[in-house]
Amino acid sequence: MFTPGNLLGWFGVVALFGWVSYAFAGWRPSLLVTSVTLLLGVFGLWTEGLDTLIITVFSVVISIVIGLPLGIAMARSRRVSGFVTPVLDVMQTMPSFAYLAPVAMLFGIGPATAVVLTLIYALPPLVRITEHGIRSVSANTIEAGRSLGVTRGQLLRQVQLPMAKRTIVVGINQSTMAALSMATIAALVNGPGLGRTVVDALQVLNVGKAAVAGLAIVAIAIMLDRTTTAASERTEKSTQGKVASVGYPGLSSKVMLEHLPRWATEDAGRGFELPRLTRAGRRLVLGVLLVPVLAAAYYSTLYLQLATFPDLSEVPAIREITGSALAGHINTVTTAFVDAVSGASEAFKNFVTYGFLNPLQSLLATSPWWTMALVIAAVAVILGGRRPLLITLVCEAVILGTGLWNEAMVTLTMTLVATVLVMIVAVIVGVGMGRSRIVDIVVRPLLDGFQTIPPFVYLVPALALFASSRFTAIAAAMLYGIPIATKLVADGIHGVSATTVEAARSTGSTTWQMISKVQLPMAREALVLATNQGLLYVLSMVVIGGMVGGGSLGYLIVQGFSQGQLFGKGLAAGIAITAMGVMLDRIARYAAERYGR
């Protein structure tokens, strides 16, 4: 795999990354990038970390090039949206194990396959969230622009894109998180990076070693998230000015600001942080800093100490935070924690299993197939009307054709239970984030961390806490689906008009009335999108949960990939679970159109 380290030593790479991040995002992100890059070396994961970073950035850049225009086209054309959405459904709902073998056959084993797998997984969230952001721009603002005779291109560039920028940045961030979460699965096809370290550790159940590699992936994720966000915020002031004036000589900035999302009006009220340097001064500083950066890059190719990251295990002040020492500490703490909470974890597992999981599975899996097929079709009509009925019937026929109806119903049971639990947590935490900037600042890094931990890593604590069972897969799926759902709920609550909130306050609404009667109803579209995304993330994780006792379709897919004689059975299971994902997604989307506005 090509990385900057093939040409430069570690000293030059750190200097170059710091300079580039300062040029695009400022000194704070530059400090973060430098610290994270050095952390990879301290953990003893320098080469693996750079490989993961390169694959992620390359895949996300391709996703942006493809996803942004596609999301814009879907937002502006119902026909394009109707054509592309089923393709995105298949890309996002097809379990990773199901398309691992075909992609490997087409592109061979190695970095190319890793990039393609990562791209397939990272593209759909960006396209969907971009479409959602463009569609969410106030209809009054769009109508005001059209009344002044602006072209479609001007409307897109000067109104829709600036006002949807925050949501689009969320989409880019989600694409980045999804790309990083594929690092482990890509390692199964000899993809380079930190995923290989995680897989090797899980094979021997070394929680500490897997956790250290997972922490490195988390650090990379936070670094990329904060850097892209900071780069976007650098242009926020000029963007707001363009929305208020450029191309709209007859439209007052007061009128435009009334239609800006709450986050934009809040920033406008506080005022933006002004740069201390003029544009020319900043260019001069960048030019001056480039000289030592080039010098560091040059000398890193000459001296071994600057080319190969040094072994810090013998340095007294640092050796306790090196990768091997940290892995040992994590193993010790994990064992103690599991012993301490085993009683509570067993009680929670039994409560969910006997109170919800077993009764629902008994209803879905033991009833005659035709009865459940009619019930699911009826639910599709009730929630979404007649439009999703045809898709539901086709998907049911596909599942029946695979001969795996009973296994599909077991998988559906686990998916529904996990999704309900995900949304309970997402609504509670997301409302807190949307209503409080302090809560958002504290919780968002934790969500970033949980979202970018490789899926396999979730299996280790879930297996330790709940042993091998169906609930182990549900617990891992919850951890995997909560971050994306919570972020979307928070974004929806945060985007409720400040004018509406103030009007509700002026009538004496209590906090509970504000949340239940104003903010949640007005964020209904975001809630539906969060449910949709959470469900798809849960479904993909339930498949991986087949490795720890999840059974049903997940187990068949895992066995089909690992054992050649079962490849046909695994492929059939992949087709069945994809049909199920498309069916659930269509029902949710049509229900959103029917009840979400």
SULKA-V965953 format. One line per field, one symbol per residue. phi: phi as a letter, one per 30 degrees, with the letter a starting at -180 (. if undefined). psi: psi as a letter, one per 30 degrees, with the letter a starting at -180 (. if undefined). burial: b if it has 24 or more other ideal C-beta (glycine too) atoms within 12 Angstrom, else e. A space follows every 10 residues. Layout:
phi=???
psi=???
burial=???
This chain:
phi=.dbeddccdd dddddddddd dddcbjdddd ddddddddde dddibddddd dddddddddd dddddddddd dddddcbddd ddddeddded ddcdeeddcd ddddddcick ddddddddde dddeeddddd eddddddedd dddddddcid dddddddcbd dedcedddde dddddddddd ddedddddci ddkdedddde dddchddddd dddddddddd ddeddddddd ddddcddddd ddddbdibdc cdddddddcd dedddddddd jcddddcddd dddddddddd dddddddddd cccddcccdd dcdcdedbdd cdeddddddd dddddddddd cedddddded dddddbdddd dddddcdedd dddddddddd dddciddddd dddddddddd ddibdddddd dddddddddd dddddddddd ddddcbdddd dddedddedd dcdeeddddd dddddcicad dddddddddd cdeddddddd ddddddeddd dddddddidd edddddcbdd ddcedddddd dddddddddd dddddddbjd ihdddddddd ddbedcdddd dddddddddd dddddddddd ddddcdc
psi=kklfffelle eeeeeeeeee eeeffleeee eeeeeeeeee eefgheeeee eeeeeeeeee eeeeeeeeee eeeeffjeee efeeeeeeee eefjkefege eeeeeeflka eeeeeeeeee ffeeeeeeee eeeeffkkee eeeeeefggl leeeeeefde eefgeeeeee eeeeeeeeee ffeeefffhg klafeeeeee effghjeeee eeeeeeeeee eeeeeeeeee eeffgeeeee eeefekfifg klfeeeffgl leeeeeeeef kljkkfklee eeeeeeeeff efeeeeeeff fekeffekkl jgffjeffff gleeeeeeee eeeeeeeeee geeeeeeeee eeefeeeeee eeeefflkee eeeeeeeeee eeefafefee eeeeeeeeee ffgheeeeee eeeeeeeeee eeeeeeeeee eeeffkeeee eeeeeeeeee ffkkeeeffe eeeeegajle feeeeeeeee feeeeeeeee eeeffkkeee eeeeefggkl eeeeeefdee efgeeeeeee eeeeeeeeee eeeffffhge abeeeeeeee efjefgeeee eeeeeefeee eeeeeeeeee eeeeff.
burial=bebbbeebbb bbbbbbbbbb bbbbbbbebb ebbbebbbbb bbbbbbbbbb bbbbbbbbbb bebbebbbeb bbbbbbeeee beebbbbbbb bbbbbbbbbb bebbeebeee bbbbbbbbbb bbbbbbbbbb bbbbbbbbee bbebbeebeb eeeebbebbb bbbbbbbbbb bbbbbbbbbb bbbbbbbbbb bbbbbbbbbe bbeeebbbbb bbbbbbbbbb bbbbbbbbbb bbbbebeebb ebbbeebbee beeeebbbbb bbbbbebbee eeeeeeeeee eeeeebeebe eebeebbeeb eeeeebbebe ebeeeeeeee bbbbbbbeeb beebeeebee eeeebeeebe ebbeebbbeb beebbeeeee ebbeebbebb eebbeeebbe bbbebbebbb ebebbbbbbb bbbbbbbbbb bbbbbbbbbb bbbbbeeeeb eebbbbbbbb bbbbbbbbbb bbbbbbeebb bbbbbbbbbb bbbbbbbbbb bbbbbbbbeb beebeeeeee eeebbeebbb ebbbbbbbbb bbbbbbbbbb bbbbbbbbbb bbbbbbbbbb beeeeebebb bbbbbbbbbb bbbbbbbbbb bbbeebe
